[in-house]
Structures are given as structure tokens and as C-alpha cells.
Amino acid sequence: MGFIDRILRVIRANFNSIVTKAEDPEKILEQTVMEMQEKLVEMRQAVAASIANQKRTERQLAQAQSNADEWYRRTQLAIQQGNDALAREALTKRRTYQEAVSTFSSQIEQQSTLVVRLKKDLQGLEVKISEARTKKDMYIARARSAEASLKLQDMLGGVNGTGTQSAFNRMEEKVMQLEAQTEVMTELSGDNLQKQFDALDSANDLDVELAAMKAQIFSGTENTTPSLQQLPKSQDS
């Protein structure tokens, strides 16, 4: 799992780098899954290349074994004909191909181990990508929900904030001031009207008293001051 661990470490490093930049969470998740998918493609290519190398080595092994067998047959033929020098040359060729067979066999064993490990890593990465896609959808849904909740809180904060409350307070003060002014104007208007009626009543009293004094003077009783009972009653009495 060393190869896949290195891939995941690179992806996590890129993910953390993106997070520190405070980018869109949805884009971060999409980009992370996309990078994992790209690594998956690379791993599939690596597995395919390893399998292809193994197949090519197997063909080379088969060819080397066939050549070794052929030179062994030729060695036997040379021995049968009593040509030892030719038999030695054929035997030398056979040994060369036998060494190639040994080398190719060792390479095939190593390549087979590598292919098995890469296939296992590939399957592990496919599982992790499947999990990442599921988590991505879940995190995106949670991120959208959190974003909607945050916007709602901002809206509520704007309605319940100090600015809005201050505006309502100013409006309340303004209304109370207008109401007070209206009340004062009403009182002043009422007092003025009452004073006018009081002035009329006072003038009527003076006119009555003056008429009574004139009557007394002209009737010869100017030295007699009329009593309050003799005076006409005012409208207020």
C-alpha cells in the first residue's frame, strides 16, 4: 500500500492547501475527487504497463527456452557425428540461452509480485474514491445547508441588529415628539378659545353694570350704589 499511501498524502496535502485559501468547499471536494480519479487512471496505466512487461518477458523466456532446447539438440547432433569442437560451440550457445532463461524467470517472478501489489493498490484506491464520492455528496449537502443557515442568520441579524433597532428607536422618539407637539397645540388652542369666551362674559358684565349706573344717575339716585342683588346676574352665575 506504499504507492497508494503516497498518492493519498499528496491529495491530502493539496486539499489542506486549498482549505487554507478559504475557497469554495464544494469546489474543493470536486477538485479532490477529480485528483483521486486522475491518480486512479495513472495507476491503471501502471498496472497495464506492468502486465504488458510481464507478458513480454514471458515471451522472451519462452523464446530463450526454445533456443536453449534447439542448441541442446544441435549439441547432441554434433556429438553423434563425432565433431567435438562443433559440439562445444553448440553447448556454449545453449548455456547462454539457459542463462537468459534464468534471468527472464527471475524477472517474471518480480513482475508478477509487482502486478499483484499494483492490482491490490488499484482496488484499494477504487474503494477510497467510491467512499470519497459518497462523502463528497454528503459534505456538499452539509456545506450548502450550513451556507443557507449562515445567510438566514445574517438576515435575522440584520433585522434584529443595532442598526434596525436604532432606526425604530428614532422613529418612536419622532412620533412621541409629534404627539407632544400636537397635544401642546391642542391645549394652546383650547386656552385661547376659553379666553375669548371669558372676555365676552367680562364685557357683558361691564355693560350691564354701566347701564345700571346710568339709570341710577338719571333717576336721581346716583349716590346710591346698587347692591349685588340688584345687579343683573352674569352668564357665569
C-alpha positions as CSV (number, residue, x, y, z in Angstrom):
1,M,0.0,0.0,0.0
2,G,3.1,2.3,-0.2
3,F,2.2,3.7,-3.6
4,I,-1.4,4.4,-2.8
5,D,-0.4,6.0,0.6
6,R,1.9,8.4,-1.3
7,I,-0.9,9.3,-3.6
8,L,-3.3,9.9,-0.7
9,R,-0.7,12.0,1.1
10,V,-0.3,14.2,-2.0
11,I,-4.0,14.6,-2.3
12,R,-4.4,15.4,1.4
13,A,-1.6,18.0,1.1
14,N,-3.3,19.6,-1.9
15,F,-6.6,19.5,0.0
16,N,-5.2,21.2,3.0
17,S,-3.5,23.8,0.8
18,I,-6.8,24.6,-0.8
19,V,-8.6,24.8,2.5
20,T,-6.1,27.3,3.9
21,K,-7.0,29.6,1.0
22,A,-10.7,29.6,2.1
23,E,-12.0,28.6,-1.3
24,D,-15.4,27.2,-2.0
25,P,-15.9,23.9,-0.1
26,E,-17.9,22.4,-3.0
27,K,-15.1,23.2,-5.4
28,I,-12.5,21.8,-3.0
29,L,-14.3,18.5,-2.8
30,E,-14.9,18.3,-6.5
31,Q,-11.2,19.0,-7.2
32,T,-10.1,16.4,-4.6
33,V,-12.2,13.7,-6.1
34,M,-11.0,14.7,-9.6
35,E,-7.4,14.4,-8.5
36,M,-8.1,11.0,-7.0
37,Q,-9.7,9.9,-10.3
38,E,-6.6,11.1,-12.2
39,K,-4.4,9.1,-9.9
40,L,-6.6,6.1,-10.5
41,V,-6.1,6.5,-14.2
42,E,-2.4,6.7,-13.7
43,M,-2.4,3.5,-11.5
44,R,-4.5,1.7,-14.1
45,Q,-1.9,2.6,-16.7
46,A,0.9,1.5,-14.4
47,V,-0.8,-1.9,-13.8
48,A,-1.4,-2.3,-17.6
49,A,2.2,-1.5,-18.3
50,S,3.4,-3.9,-15.7
51,I,1.2,-6.7,-17.1
52,A,2.5,-5.9,-20.6
53,N,6.1,-6.1,-19.4
54,Q,5.4,-9.4,-17.7
55,K,3.8,-10.8,-20.9
56,R,6.8,-9.6,-23.0
57,T,9.2,-11.2,-20.5
58,E,7.2,-14.4,-20.6
59,R,7.5,-14.4,-24.4
60,Q,11.3,-13.7,-24.2
61,L,11.5,-16.6,-21.7
62,A,9.7,-18.9,-24.0
63,Q,12.0,-17.9,-26.9
64,A,15.1,-18.3,-24.8
65,Q,14.0,-21.7,-23.6
66,S,13.2,-22.7,-27.2
67,N,16.7,-21.6,-28.3
68,A,18.3,-23.4,-25.5
69,D,16.4,-26.6,-26.4
70,E,17.5,-26.1,-30.1
71,W,21.2,-25.7,-29.2
72,Y,20.9,-28.8,-27.0
73,R,19.6,-30.7,-30.0
74,R,22.5,-29.4,-32.1
75,T,25.0,-30.4,-29.5
76,Q,23.7,-33.9,-29.5
77,L,23.8,-34.0,-33.3
78,A,27.4,-32.8,-33.2
79,I,28.3,-35.5,-30.7
80,Q,26.6,-38.1,-32.8
81,Q,28.7,-37.1,-35.8
82,G,31.9,-37.1,-33.7
83,N,32.5,-33.4,-34.1
84,D,33.5,-32.4,-30.5
85,A,34.6,-28.9,-31.5
86,L,31.2,-28.1,-33.0
87,A,29.5,-29.8,-30.0
88,R,31.4,-27.4,-27.6
89,E,30.3,-24.3,-29.6
90,A,26.7,-25.5,-29.6
91,L,26.9,-26.3,-25.9
92,T,28.2,-22.8,-25.2
93,K,25.3,-21.3,-27.1
94,R,22.9,-23.5,-25.1
95,R,24.4,-22.2,-21.9
96,T,23.9,-18.6,-23.0
97,Y,20.2,-19.1,-23.6
98,Q,19.9,-21.1,-20.3
99,E,21.3,-18.0,-18.5
100,A,18.7,-15.9,-20.3
101,V,16.0,-18.3,-19.3
102,S,17.1,-17.9,-15.6
103,T,17.2,-14.1,-15.9
104,F,13.8,-14.0,-17.5
105,S,12.3,-16.3,-15.0
106,S,13.6,-14.1,-12.1
107,Q,12.2,-11.0,-13.9
108,I,8.8,-12.7,-14.3
109,E,8.7,-13.5,-10.7
110,Q,9.4,-9.9,-9.7
111,Q,7.0,-8.5,-12.2
112,S,4.3,-10.9,-11.1
113,T,4.7,-9.7,-7.5
114,L,4.6,-6.1,-8.7
115,V,1.4,-6.7,-10.7
116,V,-0.3,-8.3,-7.7
117,R,0.6,-5.4,-5.5
118,L,-0.4,-2.8,-8.0
119,K,-3.7,-4.5,-8.6
120,K,-4.3,-4.6,-4.8
121,D,-3.4,-0.9,-4.6
122,L,-5.7,-0.2,-7.5
123,Q,-8.6,-1.9,-5.9
124,G,-7.9,0.0,-2.6
125,L,-7.9,3.3,-4.5
126,E,-11.1,2.5,-6.2
127,V,-12.7,1.8,-2.9
128,K,-11.4,5.1,-1.5
129,I,-12.6,7.0,-4.5
130,S,-16.1,5.5,-4.1
131,E,-16.0,6.5,-0.4
132,A,-14.8,9.9,-1.3
133,R,-17.6,10.4,-3.8
134,T,-20.2,9.4,-1.2
135,K,-18.6,11.7,1.4
136,K,-18.3,14.5,-1.2
137,D,-22.0,14.4,-1.8
138,M,-22.7,14.4,1.9
139,Y,-20.3,17.2,2.6
140,I,-21.6,19.3,-0.2
141,A,-25.1,18.9,1.1
142,R,-23.9,19.9,4.6
143,A,-21.9,22.8,3.2
144,R,-25.0,24.1,1.3
145,S,-27.2,23.7,4.4
146,A,-24.6,25.5,6.5
147,E,-24.3,28.3,3.9
148,A,-28.1,28.6,3.8
149,S,-28.3,28.7,7.6
150,L,-25.5,31.3,7.7
151,K,-27.3,33.5,5.2
152,L,-30.5,33.2,7.3
153,Q,-28.6,34.1,10.4
154,D,-27.2,37.1,8.6
155,M,-30.7,38.1,7.5
156,L,-32.0,37.7,11.1
157,G,-29.0,39.6,12.4
158,G,-29.8,42.4,10.0
159,V,-33.4,42.6,11.2
160,N,-32.5,42.3,14.9
161,G,-29.3,44.2,14.7
162,T,-28.5,47.5,16.4
163,G,-29.0,49.5,13.2
164,T,-32.6,48.3,12.8
165,Q,-33.3,48.8,16.5
166,S,-31.8,52.2,16.4
167,A,-34.0,53.2,13.4
168,F,-37.1,52.0,15.3
169,N,-36.0,53.9,18.4
170,R,-35.5,57.1,16.4
171,M,-38.9,56.6,14.8
172,E,-40.5,56.1,18.2
173,E,-38.9,59.3,19.5
174,K,-40.1,61.2,16.4
175,V,-43.6,60.0,16.9
176,M,-43.6,60.9,20.6
177,Q,-42.3,64.3,19.8
178,L,-45.0,64.9,17.2
179,E,-47.7,63.7,19.6
180,A,-46.3,66.1,22.3
181,Q,-46.4,69.0,19.9
182,T,-49.9,68.1,18.8
183,E,-51.0,68.0,22.5
184,V,-49.4,71.4,23.2
185,M,-51.1,72.9,20.2
186,T,-54.4,71.5,21.2
187,E,-54.1,72.9,24.7
188,L,-53.0,76.2,23.5
189,S,-55.8,76.4,21.0
190,G,-58.3,75.4,23.8
191,D,-56.9,78.1,26.2
192,N,-57.2,80.8,23.6
193,L,-60.8,79.9,22.8
194,Q,-61.7,79.9,26.5
195,K,-60.1,83.3,27.0
196,Q,-62.2,84.7,24.2
197,F,-65.4,83.5,25.8
198,D,-64.2,84.8,29.2
199,A,-63.5,88.2,27.6
200,L,-67.0,88.2,26.2
201,D,-68.5,87.4,29.6
202,S,-66.5,90.1,31.2
203,A,-67.5,92.7,28.6
204,N,-71.2,91.8,29.2
205,D,-70.8,92.3,32.9
206,L,-69.3,95.7,32.4
207,D,-72.1,96.7,30.0
208,V,-74.8,95.7,32.5
209,E,-73.1,97.5,35.4
210,L,-72.6,100.6,33.3
211,A,-76.2,100.6,32.2
212,A,-77.4,100.3,35.8
213,M,-75.2,103.2,36.9
214,K,-76.6,105.3,34.1
215,A,-80.1,104.5,35.2
216,Q,-79.4,105.5,38.8
217,I,-77.8,108.7,37.8
218,F,-80.6,109.8,35.5
219,S,-83.2,108.8,38.1
220,G,-81.6,110.9,40.8
221,T,-80.1,108.1,42.8
222,E,-76.5,108.5,41.7
223,N,-75.3,108.4,45.3
224,T,-76.9,105.1,45.9
225,T,-74.7,102.2,45.0
226,P,-76.8,99.3,43.8
227,S,-76.4,96.1,45.8
228,L,-75.2,92.9,44.3
229,Q,-78.7,91.6,44.4
230,Q,-79.9,94.5,42.2
231,L,-77.2,93.9,39.6
232,P,-78.2,91.5,36.8
233,K,-76.5,88.2,37.1
234,S,-73.8,87.3,34.7
235,Q,-73.9,84.3,32.5
236,D,-71.3,82.5,34.7
237,S,-73.6,82.9,37.8
